[in-house]
Amino acid sequence: MNKKIPLAILTAVSLFATNANAAPMAYSVNSDGNPGDSLFLIDLATGADQFRGTLFTGIEARTDTEGLAFSAAPNSQLWGIDDASGTLFPINPVNGSINWEAEIQLPLDFQSGGGNDFGMTFACDNSLYFTSVSSQTLYHGNPGGSFVSVGSKGSLGVNISAISAIGNPTRLYGLGNGRYANGATDAPNLYSIDTTTGVASIIGPLGAPGEFQYNEAGMGFDSNGELWAITDRSQIDNQKSQILNINVHTGAATLAATTVNQVGYESLAVAPPTECSAPVDPADELPRIPTLSLTGSISAILVLMLAGVPFLRRRYSKTKF
C-alpha cells in the first residue's frame, strides 16, 4: 500500500475534526417560548438546547429576559437584563437561579412594562453596554454604579436589540431587528457602533432579502473572535430559532444550525470579553496559529506518528544484526 495514502487520509480527518468541533457552547433564554423564561445551554454546532432552569429570584420570576452576557475575566459572571421589570442581575448558569439581593434596578427612564428589547455586552474593562429599541439609544456604565446614554437620545438611528463587544480598545457591533410586528422588513443588518457618539453604521446585510426571517436576536463573540447570533422566529409560524455565524467585515451570515427543542431565543452569551490584551503595533504582531479540538489534536498526533514510521523502519533496518 502506498504510504502516502494513509498519511493523506489522517491529515484530512484531522482538518475535518477541527472544523466540525469549532462551534462553542452558549447560553440563551427562551423569552418568547412556551413555557418560556428559562435558561438553556446551546450547542451552536447542532442546535441542541439543554434546560438549565427557570429564571427565578426566589421571590418572583423574570418573565422577559432579552439580554445575556458574561462579564470579563477573572470572574466571568453571567448577567441578564429583563425588559418587563427593567432589572439587571447575575445568573447561576448551572440552574438559572437569580440572587435577588444582587439585582439592580436600572435607573434610566425606559418604556415601562416592556418594549425596550434590550441588548447587552461587557467590554474588556468590565464596563457594560446595552441598547434599548424604544429609545434607539446606547447606554454605558457599570453594574455597581451608574449608567449614562452614549451620544444623544436616538443616536443609534435603528432598532438594535443585540450587541457584542470585542477587543481593547472596544469594538462594538449591533444586529438590527429582522422585521416589525406587521411583517414588514426592519433592519436585518450588522452594524458597527461608535462608543463615543452612539451612532450605528451599517456594515452589511445578513443575507439576500428574505433569506433570514426573524423578529429579534441575540449575539456574542466566542473566545476565538468568531461572531455568533441566535434569532427569534416564534412569531413566524412558531419556528425554531436559527443559529448564525456572522462575518464581521461584510455582515454576511451563514446558517450553522436550528435549535432542537425550543423557540423564542432573543439573547446569547458565548464567552467573556476576548482579545483584551494591550494593543499591539500591527508591524510587531505575529500571525495567529489555529488551535485544534481534542479530536483534532489526537488526529494530528496520529498523523505525526504515521509520518515517522518510514524513518523508524529505515533506522531499525540499519541497526539490525
N, C-alpha and C positions, 0 to 999 in steps of 0.2 A: 504493500500500500504506500502511495506517495506520502512522505512525511509532512508535506506542506498542507495536505487536505485537513487532517485533524487540527492543525495549528490554525488554519483559516476558520474552521467551524467554531473552535473555542473563542477566537477573537470576536466573531460575530455574536456569539452568546453573551460574551462579556459586555459588549456595547448595547445589546438589546436589554440586558438586565439593568444597566444604568438608566436607560430611558424609561423602562417600564416601572421603575420604582422612584421616579423623580418627583412625583406629586406628593405633597406632605399631608398630614392630618390637620384639621382646623375645627374651630368651634363656631356654631351658629345657633340662633334662636328661631323657632318656627312661630313668629309673632302673628302670622296670618294662617296658621294651621288649625286643625280641629281634631283633638283638643290641642291648643297651642300654648305659647308662652313657656316653652321648656327648652333646656339647653341640650344640644346634640353635638357629638363628636363625629366629624365627617371625613371620610377618606376622599380626598379631592381627585384621586385617580379613578375611583369606581363609583362614587356617589353613595356608598354605604353609610348610613347615618344611624349612630348608636345613641339611644336615650341616656342622658346623664341625670336629669332631674328637673322638676318644675321650679321656676324662679320664685322663691317664697322667702319672705323676710322673717318668718316666724310669727308675724302679725297679719300680713296680707300678701297677696301675690302681686307680682309686677306683670301687668297684662298687655304691654305694648313696647317691649324692648326692641329697639330698632338699630342699635349700635353696639358693637363689641370691639374691644382692643386690648392688647397686652401692654402693660407699662414696660419701661426699659429695664434692662438688667441692672443689678443682680436680682431684684425681687420678682420682676416679670409677672405681676399680678394681672389676672383677667378682670376687666371692668366692663360694665354695661351702662347704657343710658336708656331710660324709659320715657316714652312720649306721653303716655296718659298721666303719669304722676310728676313729670318734669324732674326726675331724680337721677343721680349718678351714684353707682355702687360697685364695690368689689364682689366678685362671684367665685364661689368654690367650684373649680372645674370638675371635681370628682362627682358632686351630687347636685350642683346648681343652686345651692343654698346661698342666701344673702344675709350678711350681718347687718341688721337694721341700724345698729349703733354707728356703723361706719358709712351709712348712706348720706349723701349730700344733696340738699335741695338746691337746684340751680337758681341763682339769684336774679337771672335776667327775665325780662317780661316777654315770655313766649306765648304762643297761642295756647290757651288752657284746654286741657282735655284731649289733646292730640292734634294731628295735622302738621306737626313740626317736621316729621320724617327725619330725625336726626341721623347724621353720620359722624363717626368719631375715630380718632387715631392719636397715638402718643408719638412724640418725637424723641430723638436721642437724648435730649436734655431732660426727659421725663415730663415735659410740659404737654398739655392736652389741647388738641384742636378739635372742634366739632362744628357742624353746619346745621342750619335749620332751613327747610324748604319754605316754611311760612314767611320767613323774612328774607330769604335768599342771601344769607349773611354767614360769614366765617367768624368763629369765636376762638379765643385763645386764653389759656390760663393754667392753673394748677388745681388738682382735686382738693388740696388742703387750703387753697387761697381763693383769689378772686378771678373772674373771667371778664374779658373785655371784647368788644367787637373789633375785628380787624378791618380797617378802612371804614367806609360809610355803610350805613344800613342798605342792604340790597346790592352791594357791590359785586357779588358773585354773578348776578345777572342771568342765572339759570337755575333750574331745580336740581340740586345735587344732594343726594341722600346717602352717598357712600364716599368716604375719603380714606386715603392712606398716605403715610409719610415714610420717607427713606432718606438715609444719609446725613452727613454733617459737613456743611450746613444743610438744613432741611429742604428737601424737595417734596412738594405736596401735590398729590393727584386727586381728582374727583371724578365720579361717574354720574352722569346725568340720568334722571328718571327715564324710563322707556316710553311710557305713554300716560295720558290723562285718564280719568275715570270714565270718560265718554268714549274711549278707544282711540282718540286722536294721538298721533305721534308727538312725544315731548322732546327729549334730548338724549337719545341713546349713544352718547359720545364719551370719550375720555378727555379730561381737561387737566391742564396744569393750573395750579392756584398760587398766586403771588402771596407769600406770607406777610408782606408788608402792606399791600393795598387791599388784599382780599378779592382781587379780580380774577375771574376764571377765564382762561384762554383755551380754545378748542385745539386738541392735538389731532383727533380724527375720529370717525365713526367706528363703532364696534364691528359693523359689517354692512352689507348691502341693505337698502331699505326693506324693512320687514323681516330680515334674517333672524334677529333675536327679539322675540316678543316677550316683554316683561313689564312690570309696574315699577317697583323699587328694587334696590340691590344692596349687597354688602361687598366690601372689597378689602384686600390686605396683601402685603408683601410677605413672601416666605423668607427663610434665613439665607437663601441664595440670591435674593433680589428679584425673584420672579413675581409678577403681579397676578393675583387671582381675584375672581369675583363670583358671587352667587346671586341668582336672580329670583325674584318673587313672581311666580306665574299663577298664583292661586285664583286670581280674578279672570284668568284666561282658561275657561273650562276646567278649573281646578287642577291644572297641570303641575307636575313635579318641577322642582327648581333645577335650573341648569347651572353647571359649574364651568366657568370660562377662564382661560389663560389669556392675558392681555399683553400685547406688545406696547411698551411704554413710549416707544418712538413714533408709532403710527396710530395707535388706538385700536388696531385690528384685533379681534378676539377669535380664539379657537375653542370650540366646544370640547371640553375634556370628559364630562360625564353628566349624568342626570341623577338626582337624588333617588334613592330606592324606596324609602318609606314615607317621607313627609313632604308637605308643600309649605309655601309661605315664608321661606327664609329671606330676611332682609338685612342680615348682619354677617360679618365674617371676621374672625380673629385667627390669624395663621401663626404668627410668631412675634416676639418682641421687636422693637425697632432694630433695624440692621444697617450695616455699613456706617457704623457710628465712630470709627477711628478718626483721629485728627486728619484733616485734609492733606493729601499728598500731591506734590508737584507732578503733573502728568508725565514730565520728562523722566522722573525718578521712579514712576510706578511700574512694578513688574506685572507681566500678564498673569491672569488668573489660571490656576491649574484646577481642572474639574475634579471633583471627588466622586467616588463610586458608592453605591449602596452596598450592603453586606453581601448580597448575592453577586453583584458586580465585582466586588473585591475578591471573593472566592474564585470567580471565573478568571479574573486577571492572574491570580496566583497559579491556577492550573495552566494558563497559557505560558507563563514563565517557566513552570516546571517542564512542560512538554517541549518548549524551545530548547531547554538544556539537555534533553535526553540524548541527542546525537553526539554532543560533546562528551558526555559521560561515557557513552559506549566507546568512543574513539580512545578516550583516556584509559578505559578498562582494557581494551584490546592491546594497547601498547605495554601495559604492565603485567599482562597475563604470562605466566611461566609455562 
